[in-house]
Amino acid sequence: MEICAKDLCCGCMACMNACPSGAINKYIDDEGFWFPVVDDAVCTGCNLCYGVCPIHNERKNDTFEKKVFASNSLSSQTLF
């Protein structure tokens, strides 16, 4: 099962957090981005993952102000 196309996935992992059976795990793809992968052997087909996916569900009453934050570090040390 695929929740949404990989090129559309925003990596929020809402699907993984909503899954009651723990059938969704996160993996790092070839480009270094987190991506959810569904284990079909564990999936019960409840579709809660699809229901919380922001790609498939339009936000209602989206009135909050959107802001963008960025940072930069002069350190070459990575945190993970």
PyMOL Python script that loads the backbone (N, CA, C, O; Angstrom):
from pymol import cmd

cmd.read_pdbstr("""\
ATOM      1  N   MET A   1       0.849  -1.182   0.000  1.00  0.00           N
ATOM      2  CA  MET A   1       0.000   0.000   0.000  1.00  0.00           C
ATOM      3  C   MET A   1       0.887   1.235   0.000  1.00  0.00           C
ATOM      4  O   MET A   1       1.907   1.268   0.688  1.00  0.00           O
ATOM      5  N   GLU A   2       0.518   2.222  -0.744  1.00  0.00           N
ATOM      6  CA  GLU A   2       1.223   3.496  -0.761  1.00  0.00           C
ATOM      7  C   GLU A   2       0.238   4.580  -0.345  1.00  0.00           C
ATOM      8  O   GLU A   2      -0.839   4.697  -0.930  1.00  0.00           O
ATOM      9  N   ILE A   3       0.593   5.363   0.650  1.00  0.00           N
ATOM     10  CA  ILE A   3      -0.300   6.397   1.166  1.00  0.00           C
ATOM     11  C   ILE A   3      -0.407   7.546   0.173  1.00  0.00           C
ATOM     12  O   ILE A   3      -1.507   7.988  -0.157  1.00  0.00           O
ATOM     13  N   CYS A   4       0.723   8.020  -0.297  1.00  0.00           N
ATOM     14  CA  CYS A   4       0.749   9.029  -1.350  1.00  0.00           C
ATOM     15  C   CYS A   4       2.031   8.833  -2.154  1.00  0.00           C
ATOM     16  O   CYS A   4       2.957   8.152  -1.714  1.00  0.00           O
ATOM     17  N   ALA A   5       2.067   9.426  -3.309  1.00  0.00           N
ATOM     18  CA  ALA A   5       3.244   9.309  -4.163  1.00  0.00           C
ATOM     19  C   ALA A   5       4.451   9.915  -3.458  1.00  0.00           C
ATOM     20  O   ALA A   5       4.336  10.924  -2.763  1.00  0.00           O
ATOM     21  N   LYS A   6       5.585   9.299  -3.643  1.00  0.00           N
ATOM     22  CA  LYS A   6       6.794   9.734  -2.954  1.00  0.00           C
ATOM     23  C   LYS A   6       7.142  11.187  -3.263  1.00  0.00           C
ATOM     24  O   LYS A   6       7.599  11.914  -2.381  1.00  0.00           O
ATOM     25  N   ASP A   7       6.934  11.611  -4.491  1.00  0.00           N
ATOM     26  CA  ASP A   7       7.279  12.984  -4.856  1.00  0.00           C
ATOM     27  C   ASP A   7       6.320  14.019  -4.266  1.00  0.00           C
ATOM     28  O   ASP A   7       6.625  15.212  -4.272  1.00  0.00           O
ATOM     29  N   LEU A   8       5.167  13.582  -3.757  1.00  0.00           N
ATOM     30  CA  LEU A   8       4.214  14.491  -3.111  1.00  0.00           C
ATOM     31  C   LEU A   8       4.330  14.492  -1.594  1.00  0.00           C
ATOM     32  O   LEU A   8       3.882  15.434  -0.942  1.00  0.00           O
ATOM     33  N   CYS A   9       4.922  13.452  -1.027  1.00  0.00           N
ATOM     34  CA  CYS A   9       5.006  13.301   0.426  1.00  0.00           C
ATOM     35  C   CYS A   9       5.803  14.448   1.043  1.00  0.00           C
ATOM     36  O   CYS A   9       6.888  14.788   0.571  1.00  0.00           O
ATOM     37  N   CYS A  10       5.251  15.041   2.108  1.00  0.00           N
ATOM     38  CA  CYS A  10       5.938  16.140   2.787  1.00  0.00           C
ATOM     39  C   CYS A  10       6.783  15.647   3.964  1.00  0.00           C
ATOM     40  O   CYS A  10       7.490  16.439   4.586  1.00  0.00           O
ATOM     41  N   GLY A  11       6.718  14.349   4.278  1.00  0.00           N
ATOM     42  CA  GLY A  11       7.539  13.783   5.346  1.00  0.00           C
ATOM     43  C   GLY A  11       7.087  14.128   6.742  1.00  0.00           C
ATOM     44  O   GLY A  11       7.892  14.077   7.672  1.00  0.00           O
ATOM     45  N   CYS A  12       5.823  14.481   6.925  1.00  0.00           N
ATOM     46  CA  CYS A  12       5.332  14.890   8.246  1.00  0.00           C
ATOM     47  C   CYS A  12       5.159  13.707   9.200  1.00  0.00           C
ATOM     48  O   CYS A  12       5.127  13.894  10.416  1.00  0.00           O
ATOM     49  N   MET A  13       5.047  12.504   8.662  1.00  0.00           N
ATOM     50  CA  MET A  13       4.874  11.259   9.416  1.00  0.00           C
ATOM     51  C   MET A  13       3.580  11.213  10.219  1.00  0.00           C
ATOM     52  O   MET A  13       3.480  10.461  11.189  1.00  0.00           O
ATOM     53  N   ALA A  14       2.585  12.015   9.822  1.00  0.00           N
ATOM     54  CA  ALA A  14       1.275  11.947  10.475  1.00  0.00           C
ATOM     55  C   ALA A  14       0.675  10.565  10.285  1.00  0.00           C
ATOM     56  O   ALA A  14      -0.003  10.051  11.175  1.00  0.00           O
ATOM     57  N   CYS A  15       0.920   9.967   9.132  1.00  0.00           N
ATOM     58  CA  CYS A  15       0.401   8.624   8.861  1.00  0.00           C
ATOM     59  C   CYS A  15       0.996   7.609   9.827  1.00  0.00           C
ATOM     60  O   CYS A  15       0.281   6.747  10.337  1.00  0.00           O
ATOM     61  N   MET A  16       2.280   7.702  10.078  1.00  0.00           N
ATOM     62  CA  MET A  16       2.946   6.775  10.987  1.00  0.00           C
ATOM     63  C   MET A  16       2.408   6.933  12.409  1.00  0.00           C
ATOM     64  O   MET A  16       2.210   5.943  13.115  1.00  0.00           O
ATOM     65  N   ASN A  17       2.175   8.161  12.822  1.00  0.00           N
ATOM     66  CA  ASN A  17       1.658   8.420  14.161  1.00  0.00           C
ATOM     67  C   ASN A  17       0.211   7.983  14.314  1.00  0.00           C
ATOM     68  O   ASN A  17      -0.214   7.653  15.421  1.00  0.00           O
ATOM     69  N   ALA A  18      -0.559   7.974  13.225  1.00  0.00           N
ATOM     70  CA  ALA A  18      -1.969   7.596  13.296  1.00  0.00           C
ATOM     71  C   ALA A  18      -2.192   6.094  13.201  1.00  0.00           C
ATOM     72  O   ALA A  18      -3.269   5.611  13.548  1.00  0.00           O
ATOM     73  N   CYS A  19      -1.203   5.352  12.742  1.00  0.00           N
ATOM     74  CA  CYS A  19      -1.377   3.919  12.496  1.00  0.00           C
ATOM     75  C   CYS A  19      -1.478   3.137  13.805  1.00  0.00           C
ATOM     76  O   CYS A  19      -0.514   3.092  14.569  1.00  0.00           O
ATOM     77  N   PRO A  20      -2.637   2.519  14.074  1.00  0.00           N
ATOM     78  CA  PRO A  20      -2.805   1.785  15.329  1.00  0.00           C
ATOM     79  C   PRO A  20      -2.059   0.449  15.363  1.00  0.00           C
ATOM     80  O   PRO A  20      -1.804  -0.091  16.440  1.00  0.00           O
ATOM     81  N   SER A  21      -1.711  -0.080  14.204  1.00  0.00           N
ATOM     82  CA  SER A  21      -1.048  -1.389  14.165  1.00  0.00           C
ATOM     83  C   SER A  21       0.468  -1.286  14.018  1.00  0.00           C
ATOM     84  O   SER A  21       1.157  -2.306  14.028  1.00  0.00           O
ATOM     85  N   GLY A  22       0.993  -0.073  13.883  1.00  0.00           N
ATOM     86  CA  GLY A  22       2.437   0.103  13.733  1.00  0.00           C
ATOM     87  C   GLY A  22       2.963  -0.432  12.413  1.00  0.00           C
ATOM     88  O   GLY A  22       4.103  -0.890  12.338  1.00  0.00           O
ATOM     89  N   ALA A  23       2.144  -0.378  11.376  1.00  0.00           N
ATOM     90  CA  ALA A  23       2.517  -0.919  10.077  1.00  0.00           C
ATOM     91  C   ALA A  23       3.341   0.047   9.242  1.00  0.00           C
ATOM     92  O   ALA A  23       3.821  -0.329   8.173  1.00  0.00           O
ATOM     93  N   ILE A  24       3.518   1.281   9.698  1.00  0.00           N
ATOM     94  CA  ILE A  24       4.241   2.280   8.912  1.00  0.00           C
ATOM     95  C   ILE A  24       5.555   2.608   9.602  1.00  0.00           C
ATOM     96  O   ILE A  24       5.587   2.964  10.780  1.00  0.00           O
ATOM     97  N   ASN A  25       6.619   2.482   8.858  1.00  0.00           N
ATOM     98  CA  ASN A  25       7.956   2.817   9.344  1.00  0.00           C
ATOM     99  C   ASN A  25       8.541   3.907   8.471  1.00  0.00           C
ATOM    100  O   ASN A  25       8.123   4.086   7.327  1.00  0.00           O
ATOM    101  N   LYS A  26       9.499   4.632   9.004  1.00  0.00           N
ATOM    102  CA  LYS A  26      10.124   5.691   8.211  1.00  0.00           C
ATOM    103  C   LYS A  26      11.515   5.253   7.768  1.00  0.00           C
ATOM    104  O   LYS A  26      12.257   4.611   8.512  1.00  0.00           O
ATOM    105  N   TYR A  27      11.835   5.611   6.563  1.00  0.00           N
ATOM    106  CA  TYR A  27      13.131   5.295   5.973  1.00  0.00           C
ATOM    107  C   TYR A  27      13.691   6.531   5.306  1.00  0.00           C
ATOM    108  O   TYR A  27      12.947   7.426   4.906  1.00  0.00           O
ATOM    109  N   ILE A  28      14.986   6.575   5.190  1.00  0.00           N
ATOM    110  CA  ILE A  28      15.636   7.665   4.467  1.00  0.00           C
ATOM    111  C   ILE A  28      15.825   7.212   3.030  1.00  0.00           C
ATOM    112  O   ILE A  28      16.392   6.149   2.779  1.00  0.00           O
ATOM    113  N   ASP A  29      15.350   8.021   2.084  1.00  0.00           N
ATOM    114  CA  ASP A  29      15.483   7.655   0.680  1.00  0.00           C
ATOM    115  C   ASP A  29      16.882   8.008   0.164  1.00  0.00           C
ATOM    116  O   ASP A  29      17.737   8.456   0.928  1.00  0.00           O
ATOM    117  N   ASP A  30      17.101   7.807  -1.111  1.00  0.00           N
ATOM    118  CA  ASP A  30      18.413   8.049  -1.717  1.00  0.00           C
ATOM    119  C   ASP A  30      18.836   9.511  -1.667  1.00  0.00           C
ATOM    120  O   ASP A  30      20.024   9.818  -1.755  1.00  0.00           O
ATOM    121  N   GLU A  31      17.870  10.411  -1.525  1.00  0.00           N
ATOM    122  CA  GLU A  31      18.163  11.839  -1.488  1.00  0.00           C
ATOM    123  C   GLU A  31      18.292  12.370  -0.061  1.00  0.00           C
ATOM    124  O   GLU A  31      18.568  13.554   0.135  1.00  0.00           O
ATOM    125  N   GLY A  32      18.094  11.503   0.937  1.00  0.00           N
ATOM    126  CA  GLY A  32      18.254  11.902   2.328  1.00  0.00           C
ATOM    127  C   GLY A  32      16.986  12.374   3.008  1.00  0.00           C
ATOM    128  O   GLY A  32      17.051  12.948   4.095  1.00  0.00           O
ATOM    129  N   PHE A  33      15.832  12.147   2.396  1.00  0.00           N
ATOM    130  CA  PHE A  33      14.561  12.579   2.974  1.00  0.00           C
ATOM    131  C   PHE A  33      13.855  11.403   3.638  1.00  0.00           C
ATOM    132  O   PHE A  33      13.941  10.269   3.165  1.00  0.00           O
ATOM    133  N   TRP A  34      13.146  11.685   4.754  1.00  0.00           N
ATOM    134  CA  TRP A  34      12.346  10.662   5.419  1.00  0.00           C
ATOM    135  C   TRP A  34      11.134  10.354   4.566  1.00  0.00           C
ATOM    136  O   TRP A  34      10.523  11.254   3.989  1.00  0.00           O
ATOM    137  N   PHE A  35      10.790   9.080   4.489  1.00  0.00           N
ATOM    138  CA  PHE A  35       9.653   8.651   3.690  1.00  0.00           C
ATOM    139  C   PHE A  35       8.969   7.484   4.395  1.00  0.00           C
ATOM    140  O   PHE A  35       9.647   6.549   4.820  1.00  0.00           O
ATOM    141  N   PRO A  36       7.629   7.517   4.532  1.00  0.00           N
ATOM    142  CA  PRO A  36       6.920   6.415   5.193  1.00  0.00           C
ATOM    143  C   PRO A  36       6.746   5.221   4.256  1.00  0.00           C
ATOM    144  O   PRO A  36       6.433   5.387   3.077  1.00  0.00           O
ATOM    145  N   VAL A  37       6.948   4.031   4.787  1.00  0.00           N
ATOM    146  CA  VAL A  37       6.755   2.798   4.029  1.00  0.00           C
ATOM    147  C   VAL A  37       5.816   1.897   4.821  1.00  0.00           C
ATOM    148  O   VAL A  37       6.031   1.657   6.009  1.00  0.00           O
ATOM    149  N   VAL A  38       4.777   1.402   4.161  1.00  0.00           N
ATOM    150  CA  VAL A  38       3.765   0.569   4.797  1.00  0.00           C
ATOM    151  C   VAL A  38       4.147  -0.904   4.664  1.00  0.00           C
ATOM    152  O   VAL A  38       4.450  -1.386   3.572  1.00  0.00           O
ATOM    153  N   ASP A  39       4.127  -1.607   5.793  1.00  0.00           N
ATOM    154  CA  ASP A  39       4.345  -3.048   5.804  1.00  0.00           C
ATOM    155  C   ASP A  39       2.991  -3.710   5.584  1.00  0.00           C
ATOM    156  O   ASP A  39       2.164  -3.764   6.495  1.00  0.00           O
ATOM    157  N   ASP A  40       2.766  -4.215   4.367  1.00  0.00           N
ATOM    158  CA  ASP A  40       1.464  -4.791   4.019  1.00  0.00           C
ATOM    159  C   ASP A  40       1.100  -6.000   4.871  1.00  0.00           C
ATOM    160  O   ASP A  40      -0.082  -6.298   5.043  1.00  0.00           O
ATOM    161  N   ALA A  41       2.088  -6.693   5.401  1.00  0.00           N
ATOM    162  CA  ALA A  41       1.815  -7.868   6.233  1.00  0.00           C
ATOM    163  C   ALA A  41       1.213  -7.477   7.582  1.00  0.00           C
ATOM    164  O   ALA A  41       0.510  -8.276   8.201  1.00  0.00           O
ATOM    165  N   VAL A  42       1.483  -6.250   8.043  1.00  0.00           N
ATOM    166  CA  VAL A  42       0.995  -5.781   9.342  1.00  0.00           C
ATOM    167  C   VAL A  42      -0.230  -4.875   9.190  1.00  0.00           C
ATOM    168  O   VAL A  42      -1.031  -4.753  10.117  1.00  0.00           O
ATOM    169  N   CYS A  43      -0.375  -4.247   8.033  1.00  0.00           N
ATOM    170  CA  CYS A  43      -1.464  -3.287   7.782  1.00  0.00           C
ATOM    171  C   CYS A  43      -2.825  -3.971   7.885  1.00  0.00           C
ATOM    172  O   CYS A  43      -3.031  -5.052   7.332  1.00  0.00           O
ATOM    173  N   THR A  44      -3.749  -3.331   8.598  1.00  0.00           N
ATOM    174  CA  THR A  44      -5.101  -3.872   8.767  1.00  0.00           C
ATOM    175  C   THR A  44      -6.095  -3.250   7.796  1.00  0.00           C
ATOM    176  O   THR A  44      -7.252  -3.668   7.745  1.00  0.00           O
ATOM    177  N   GLY A  45      -5.661  -2.261   7.027  1.00  0.00           N
ATOM    178  CA  GLY A  45      -6.539  -1.619   6.050  1.00  0.00           C
ATOM    179  C   GLY A  45      -7.534  -0.647   6.655  1.00  0.00           C
ATOM    180  O   GLY A  45      -8.592  -0.411   6.073  1.00  0.00           O
ATOM    181  N   CYS A  46      -7.218  -0.075   7.813  1.00  0.00           N
ATOM    182  CA  CYS A  46      -8.145   0.840   8.488  1.00  0.00           C
ATOM    183  C   CYS A  46      -8.213   2.212   7.804  1.00  0.00           C
ATOM    184  O   CYS A  46      -9.177   2.951   8.007  1.00  0.00           O
ATOM    185  N   ASN A  47      -7.211   2.557   7.003  1.00  0.00           N
ATOM    186  CA  ASN A  47      -7.126   3.819   6.259  1.00  0.00           C
ATOM    187  C   ASN A  47      -7.031   5.062   7.130  1.00  0.00           C
ATOM    188  O   ASN A  47      -7.295   6.164   6.652  1.00  0.00           O
ATOM    189  N   LEU A  48      -6.660   4.912   8.398  1.00  0.00           N
ATOM    190  CA  LEU A  48      -6.437   6.096   9.237  1.00  0.00           C
ATOM    191  C   LEU A  48      -5.270   6.916   8.709  1.00  0.00           C
ATOM    192  O   LEU A  48      -5.265   8.142   8.825  1.00  0.00           O
ATOM    193  N   CYS A  49      -4.288   6.249   8.133  1.00  0.00           N
ATOM    194  CA  CYS A  49      -3.136   6.950   7.568  1.00  0.00           C
ATOM    195  C   CYS A  49      -3.567   7.882   6.443  1.00  0.00           C
ATOM    196  O   CYS A  49      -3.104   9.019   6.354  1.00  0.00           O
ATOM    197  N   TYR A  50      -4.443   7.401   5.600  1.00  0.00           N
ATOM    198  CA  TYR A  50      -4.958   8.200   4.485  1.00  0.00           C
ATOM    199  C   TYR A  50      -5.772   9.383   5.009  1.00  0.00           C
ATOM    200  O   TYR A  50      -5.731  10.473   4.439  1.00  0.00           O
ATOM    201  N   GLY A  51      -6.503   9.163   6.086  1.00  0.00           N
ATOM    202  CA  GLY A  51      -7.358  10.200   6.659  1.00  0.00           C
ATOM    203  C   GLY A  51      -6.608  11.362   7.283  1.00  0.00           C
ATOM    204  O   GLY A  51      -7.149  12.464   7.371  1.00  0.00           O
ATOM    205  N   VAL A  52      -5.360  11.140   7.722  1.00  0.00           N
ATOM    206  CA  VAL A  52      -4.595  12.222   8.345  1.00  0.00           C
ATOM    207  C   VAL A  52      -3.571  12.831   7.397  1.00  0.00           C
ATOM    208  O   VAL A  52      -2.932  13.827   7.738  1.00  0.00           O
ATOM    209  N   CYS A  53      -3.407  12.257   6.232  1.00  0.00           N
ATOM    210  CA  CYS A  53      -2.397  12.731   5.280  1.00  0.00           C
ATOM    211  C   CYS A  53      -2.765  14.112   4.748  1.00  0.00           C
ATOM    212  O   CYS A  53      -3.838  14.273   4.167  1.00  0.00           O
ATOM    213  N   PRO A  54      -1.902  15.116   4.932  1.00  0.00           N
ATOM    214  CA  PRO A  54      -2.224  16.462   4.449  1.00  0.00           C
ATOM    215  C   PRO A  54      -2.229  16.562   2.925  1.00  0.00           C
ATOM    216  O   PRO A  54      -2.777  17.518   2.376  1.00  0.00           O
ATOM    217  N   ILE A  55      -1.639  15.608   2.243  1.00  0.00           N
ATOM    218  CA  ILE A  55      -1.648  15.621   0.783  1.00  0.00           C
ATOM    219  C   ILE A  55      -3.043  15.269   0.262  1.00  0.00           C
ATOM    220  O   ILE A  55      -3.480  15.816  -0.750  1.00  0.00           O
ATOM    221  N   HIS A  56      -3.731  14.376   0.937  1.00  0.00           N
ATOM    222  CA  HIS A  56      -5.051  13.924   0.491  1.00  0.00           C
ATOM    223  C   HIS A  56      -6.207  14.697   1.117  1.00  0.00           C
ATOM    224  O   HIS A  56      -7.343  14.577   0.658  1.00  0.00           O
ATOM    225  N   ASN A  57      -5.948  15.464   2.126  1.00  0.00           N
ATOM    226  CA  ASN A  57      -7.016  16.141   2.854  1.00  0.00           C
ATOM    227  C   ASN A  57      -6.774  17.638   2.889  1.00  0.00           C
ATOM    228  O   ASN A  57      -5.748  18.108   3.379  1.00  0.00           O
ATOM    229  N   GLU A  58      -7.730  18.370   2.364  1.00  0.00           N
ATOM    230  CA  GLU A  58      -7.640  19.822   2.374  1.00  0.00           C
ATOM    231  C   GLU A  58      -7.906  20.333   3.782  1.00  0.00           C
ATOM    232  O   GLU A  58      -8.852  19.901   4.441  1.00  0.00           O
ATOM    233  N   ARG A  59      -7.074  21.244   4.230  1.00  0.00           N
ATOM    234  CA  ARG A  59      -7.265  21.808   5.564  1.00  0.00           C
ATOM    235  C   ARG A  59      -8.467  22.731   5.570  1.00  0.00           C
ATOM    236  O   ARG A  59      -8.633  23.556   4.671  1.00  0.00           O
ATOM    237  N   LYS A  60      -9.298  22.590   6.578  1.00  0.00           N
ATOM    238  CA  LYS A  60     -10.462  23.457   6.729  1.00  0.00           C
ATOM    239  C   LYS A  60     -10.140  24.511   7.782  1.00  0.00           C
ATOM    240  O   LYS A  60      -9.416  24.246   8.741  1.00  0.00           O
ATOM    241  N   ASN A  61     -10.680  25.689   7.593  1.00  0.00           N
ATOM    242  CA  ASN A  61     -10.469  26.793   8.533  1.00  0.00           C
ATOM    243  C   ASN A  61      -8.986  27.084   8.721  1.00  0.00           C
ATOM    244  O   ASN A  61      -8.527  27.327   9.837  1.00  0.00           O
ATOM    245  N   ASP A  62      -8.259  27.058   7.642  1.00  0.00           N
ATOM    246  CA  ASP A  62      -6.815  27.320   7.689  1.00  0.00           C
ATOM    247  C   ASP A  62      -6.591  28.826   7.750  1.00  0.00           C
ATOM    248  O   ASP A  62      -6.337  29.466   6.730  1.00  0.00           O
ATOM    249  N   THR A  63      -6.689  29.390   8.960  1.00  0.00           N
ATOM    250  CA  THR A  63      -6.608  30.832   9.110  1.00  0.00           C
ATOM    251  C   THR A  63      -5.310  31.299   9.757  1.00  0.00           C
ATOM    252  O   THR A  63      -5.099  32.501   9.922  1.00  0.00           O
ATOM    253  N   PHE A  64      -4.430  30.354  10.129  1.00  0.00           N
ATOM    254  CA  PHE A  64      -3.211  30.795  10.785  1.00  0.00           C
ATOM    255  C   PHE A  64      -2.243  31.384   9.763  1.00  0.00           C
ATOM    256  O   PHE A  64      -2.239  31.004   8.592  1.00  0.00           O
ATOM    257  N   GLU A  65      -1.429  32.318  10.234  1.00  0.00           N
ATOM    258  CA  GLU A  65      -0.465  32.971   9.370  1.00  0.00           C
ATOM    259  C   GLU A  65       0.740  32.054   9.158  1.00  0.00           C
ATOM    260  O   GLU A  65       1.337  31.562  10.116  1.00  0.00           O
ATOM    261  N   LYS A  66       1.077  31.839   7.917  1.00  0.00           N
ATOM    262  CA  LYS A  66       2.209  30.977   7.596  1.00  0.00           C
ATOM    263  C   LYS A  66       3.502  31.785   7.661  1.00  0.00           C
ATOM    264  O   LYS A  66       3.568  32.907   7.160  1.00  0.00           O
ATOM    265  N   LYS A  67       4.525  31.207   8.280  1.00  0.00           N
ATOM    266  CA  LYS A  67       5.824  31.850   8.405  1.00  0.00           C
ATOM    267  C   LYS A  67       6.901  30.863   8.003  1.00  0.00           C
ATOM    268  O   LYS A  67       6.722  29.651   8.128  1.00  0.00           O
ATOM    269  N   VAL A  68       7.992  31.371   7.533  1.00  0.00           N
ATOM    270  CA  VAL A  68       9.117  30.525   7.152  1.00  0.00           C
ATOM    271  C   VAL A  68      10.295  30.879   8.056  1.00  0.00           C
ATOM    272  O   VAL A  68      10.606  32.053   8.256  1.00  0.00           O
ATOM    273  N   PHE A  69      10.940  29.857   8.594  1.00  0.00           N
ATOM    274  CA  PHE A  69      12.098  30.048   9.444  1.00  0.00           C
ATOM    275  C   PHE A  69      13.279  29.310   8.828  1.00  0.00           C
ATOM    276  O   PHE A  69      13.117  28.233   8.255  1.00  0.00           O
ATOM    277  N   ALA A  70      14.443  29.882   8.944  1.00  0.00           N
ATOM    278  CA  ALA A  70      15.651  29.239   8.428  1.00  0.00           C
ATOM    279  C   ALA A  70      16.803  29.558   9.368  1.00  0.00           C
ATOM    280  O   ALA A  70      16.746  30.522  10.131  1.00  0.00           O
ATOM    281  N   SER A  71      17.829  28.757   9.308  1.00  0.00           N
ATOM    282  CA  SER A  71      19.008  29.015  10.133  1.00  0.00           C
ATOM    283  C   SER A  71      20.242  28.562   9.380  1.00  0.00           C
ATOM    284  O   SER A  71      20.159  27.849   8.381  1.00  0.00           O
ATOM    285  N   ASN A  72      21.359  28.983   9.871  1.00  0.00           N
ATOM    286  CA  ASN A  72      22.633  28.628   9.282  1.00  0.00           C
ATOM    287  C   ASN A  72      23.623  28.443  10.426  1.00  0.00           C
ATOM    288  O   ASN A  72      23.524  29.104  11.460  1.00  0.00           O
ATOM    289  N   SER A  73      24.560  27.554  10.231  1.00  0.00           N
ATOM    290  CA  SER A  73      25.559  27.312  11.258  1.00  0.00           C
ATOM    291  C   SER A  73      26.939  27.356  10.620  1.00  0.00           C
ATOM    292  O   SER A  73      27.147  26.854   9.515  1.00  0.00           O
ATOM    293  N   LEU A  74      27.865  27.959  11.325  1.00  0.00           N
ATOM    294  CA  LEU A  74      29.243  28.001  10.841  1.00  0.00           C
ATOM    295  C   LEU A  74      30.010  26.745  11.231  1.00  0.00           C
ATOM    296  O   LEU A  74      31.117  26.511  10.744  1.00  0.00           O
ATOM    297  N   SER A  75      29.424  25.940  12.105  1.00  0.00           N
ATOM    298  CA  SER A  75      30.050  24.705  12.567  1.00  0.00           C
ATOM    299  C   SER A  75      29.934  23.622  11.498  1.00  0.00           C
ATOM    300  O   SER A  75      28.909  23.517  10.824  1.00  0.00           O
ATOM    301  N   SER A  76      30.968  22.832  11.348  1.00  0.00           N
ATOM    302  CA  SER A  76      30.927  21.730  10.392  1.00  0.00           C
ATOM    303  C   SER A  76      30.440  20.448  11.051  1.00  0.00           C
ATOM    304  O   SER A  76      30.296  19.426  10.381  1.00  0.00           O
ATOM    305  N   GLN A  77      30.184  20.488  12.353  1.00  0.00           N
ATOM    306  CA  GLN A  77      29.724  19.306  13.101  1.00  0.00           C
ATOM    307  C   GLN A  77      28.244  19.056  12.788  1.00  0.00           C
ATOM    308  O   GLN A  77      27.426  19.973  12.858  1.00  0.00           O
ATOM    309  N   THR A  78      27.912  17.817  12.446  1.00  0.00           N
ATOM    310  CA  THR A  78      26.526  17.463  12.210  1.00  0.00           C
ATOM    311  C   THR A  78      25.902  16.939  13.492  1.00  0.00           C
ATOM    312  O   THR A  78      26.588  16.395  14.357  1.00  0.00           O
ATOM    313  N   LEU A  79      24.593  17.109  13.602  1.00  0.00           N
ATOM    314  CA  LEU A  79      23.889  16.715  14.827  1.00  0.00           C
ATOM    315  C   LEU A  79      23.380  15.290  14.777  1.00  0.00           C
ATOM    316  O   LEU A  79      22.996  14.750  15.815  1.00  0.00           O
ATOM    317  N   PHE A  80      23.361  14.658  13.610  1.00  0.00           N
ATOM    318  CA  PHE A  80      22.870  13.285  13.520  1.00  0.00           C
ATOM    319  C   PHE A  80      23.621  12.506  12.507  1.00  0.00           C
ATOM    320  O   PHE A  80      23.337  11.326  12.301  1.00  0.00           O
TER     321      PHE A  80
END
""", "prot")
cmd.dss("prot")
cmd.show_as("cartoon", "prot")
cmd.util.cbc("prot")
cmd.orient("prot")
